[in-house]
Amino acid sequence: MYFVIYICSKLSFKVKLCDYPHIENGTLTGYYKNHREKDFPVHIGVTIFYRCLDGYVSKSESTWNLIRCTADGWDPMPKCLTCRPPPSITNGNIISDLQEKYQHGDSVEYDCNLRFKMIGSKSIECVDGEWSPSPFCIDAGGKCGPPPRIDNGDIVSFPLKEYVLNSTVEYKCKSLHILEGPQSVRCDSGQWTDPPVCLEPCTVTPEDMERNKIQLSRPYEKKFYVLSGVFVQFMCRWGYTLDPTSSGLRVQCLEGSLVYPNCKHRNK
């Protein structure tokens, strides 16, 4: 008889720790506030609090911020944020008093040089260490490129590569489409004003009416178009009644969309 003896050696496990969190413009609070860096390492799962110095803010925008020691380090990484000097803009200047530091919530205001027009907000704000989008200045006497394209419509004149200030271009829509908005656009400081929209008609087909057991209240062709905004009156076919869950028999065409009413058999 043979005996097999297994000898187990003592295994040593290395516990992973988190190092001292270096928080620029911030400080630890509570139990770990006065710990020295060499005495600091803590086990995974331990949480600590920190706060940002006056004028700085964390992503959570909270006075007391919580971080947790994980196998990959501190989560989230502690940060106390502030903004860099605000960006300069072409053909414009910052008219607010400049500062060495910009804190969360600070704002600055811009102005354009003579003959230039501002596009965008005249002020930007420091939010979570980043500035909101800055404006830009365009030449007030600037020319415009080709006018904007629109769906289901086009301009009535031959397009040019360039248009001078205050030039106007007129639009027209395809057949049965309704023009909504200004009929023309104007070149204003290098930018076109907002173009119109061509609203699509609705198409009423025999197949859709058969599917919903409805018919037109007045005789029309088998297939016809309804202009956007116009109401259509339907009626249930003989032997059918309007489904209580359906819309009414008078429906409106809205930008190419028409919701058909639905009728069901009286015996059902």
Number of C-alpha atoms within 10 A of each C-alpha: 2 4 5 5 6 6 6 6 6 6 6 6 6 6 8 15 18 19 16 16 18 13 15 13 16 19 18 19 14 9 9 15 12 11 12 10 11 8 10 14 16 16 15 17 14 13 14 19 18 23 22 23 14 11 15 24 25 21 14 11 15 11 14 14 20 15 18 18 22 17 12 10 16 20 13 13 13 23 22 22 25 23 19 14 14 21 11 13 15 11 17 19 15 17 12 12 7 11 9 6 13 22 20 20 17 15 16 19 17 20 20 22 14 10 13 18 21 19 13 12 13 15 17 20 21 21 19 20 21 14 22 15 12 19 20 20 20 19 16 16 16 18 18 21 16 13 23 14 12 15 12 16 19 17 18 12 9 6 13 10 8 12 20 16 18 16 14 15 21 16 20 19 22 14 10 15 21 20 19 12 11 13 15 16 21 21 22 19 21 20 18 22 16 12 20 22 20 23 22 25 23 22 15 18 13 15 11 13 20 12 11 18 21 24 18 16 13 9 7 8 9 9 10 12 15 20 20 22 17 12 14 18 13 19 21 22 18 11 11 17 18 21 16 10 9 12 14 16 21 14 17 19 20 18 16 16 13 18 14 21 21 24 24 17 14 11 7 6
